[in-house]
Amino acid sequence: MQPDFWHQRWQDNRIGFHQDTPTPLLQKHWPALGMPAGAKVFVPLAGKSLDMLWLAQQGHPVLGVELSQLAVERLFAEHGLQPDIATTRYGTHYRAGNIELICGDAFALDEAILADCAAVFDRAALIALPSDLRQRYVRELHARLPAGCRGLLITLEYPQDERAGPPFSVPEDEVRALYGGDWDIELLERRPIPRDHAGYVDGVSRLDTAVYGLSRT
């Protein structure tokens, strides 16, 4: 899956993965992580997610990374935020208040820039990637997060043979295989998504969402 795929999705406004409200499962399960105000949260493949604004409202500095410049610019414009803009080796940094969003390649981030990230939140990153990139995403990017980092991971589960992703189905056994070497994993919740829900994926016979708590060993 090439960067042009995502650039075109944003250009055509085919962004069904974007939610107009913060993720309810984030709001439900975030307090259980016990992250104090001031703890920085990393949000990979962030788009223009309102989850970043919600996390910032809880007192967390947020570091996001997003490939699409259009998505980054829309986040700040749609919420009346005037970001300071700077360029580093990681990409173009947009910063307003507690939110810093890097327009660049997530795989270019290293341990230095992620060193003070105490938490990670992934709602639509892992499930946006095909199998080979999911392995790289965890093996490279998540491996650069510091020991003790905690987080929430939200996935979708459906019969993958019924539909080509994205979003892709990532069942529990794959989550445990991907993260099990370096992370403690706890399944916090699994629930079916009803067919009349705005987030239902067309063309599948069933759809579940699962929430995992993660802790970096």
Buried (B, 14 or more C-beta within 10 A) or exposed (E): EEEEEBBEBBEEEEBEBBBEEBBEBBEEBBEEBEBEEEBBBBBBBBBBBBBBBBBBEBEBBBBBBBBBBBBBBBBBEEEEBEBEBEEEEBBBBBBBEBBBBBBBEBBEBEEEBBEEBBBBBBBBBBBBBEEEBBBEBBEEBBBBBEEEBBBBBBBBBBEBEEBEBBBBBBBBEBBBEBBEEBBEBEEBEEEEBEEEEEBEBEEBEEBBBBBBBBBBE
